[in-house]
Amino acid sequence: MRLRRPGIVTLALVLLAGSLGAPAAAANPRGVNDWSCRPSAAHPEPVVLVHGTGDNKERTWREIGPVLEREGYCAYSLTYGVLPDSPITGDVVGGLMPMDYSAKELRDFIEVVRAVTGAGKVDIVGYSQGTMVPTYYAKLLGGQDKINRYVSLAPIWGGTNLFGLAYIYGLLRTLGLGAVSGLLTNCAACPDLLTGSEMLRKLHEGGIFLPNISYTNIVTEYDRNIVPYTSGLGDGPNVRNVVLQESCPADQVDHVGIVFDPNAIGHVLGALDPAGARPVPCVPVQR
């Protein structure tokens, strides 16, 4: 596969679940991938962090990683979905391969985490596309009994219609021209994230939220990548929704910033440890 110069549509699609621009070096962020870490009785499940589109583990989790370490968690992450012919550099970009490909990478990574730590289950913290890849793993690759808590930042359960792309892609498919999208972008996963995609319909069959997993969805009203932002909300006895502005109107964080937002991180900690959850103070955040 030869990398093409990204055009306007490519850049728009990458905005679905990641951030625009070159990611930082994909080293391990502090607090992540310490393979000598062993889960404690207080936090028995290791936390697996799953980044979004056009991103990598270092860029996405450099704020949350140290917080989890400070709180006594064993946290692990991978950069998934890297194009096979990408040059091997520190600036690797992930989240671009088809979702089934990425989900298999995640499955294999979780098996390593479970084997090394001795844990039966993991907790998931996902961001954007990183909320859908674990769902594929859970529903279609036998992972449902290996996840305890599933915390989602800017989830995309209902897909997105960013810039009207869902309508455009749907029209192309109706006209028998769905393959044209492959000529416009290097992101094979991006069409799967559009509202009404075949992949989303597949994942929603029988319900997207599995009964033996506890879900927390953390969204922001200022998300301009997940359109509408309510696409990240869900219903169910084991599903909790957090709209950041309902408890903190001064928080104007957008899609890209939510993984660095102190209010969102506070809710992540509460979701990972409901019994020990602390009040989340309202920290003003500007767009």
Secondary structure by P-SEA (a helix, b strand, c coil): cccccccaaaaaaaacccccccccccccccccccccccccccccbbbbbbbccccccccccaaaaaaaaaaccbbbbbbcccccccccccccccccccaaaaaaaaaaaaaaaaaaacccbbbbbbccaaaaaaaaaaccccccccccbbbbcccccccccccaaaaaaaaaaaaccccccccccccccccccccccaaaaaaaccccccccbbbbbbbbccccccccccccccccccbbbbcccccccccccccccccccaaaaaaaaaaacccccccccbbbbcc
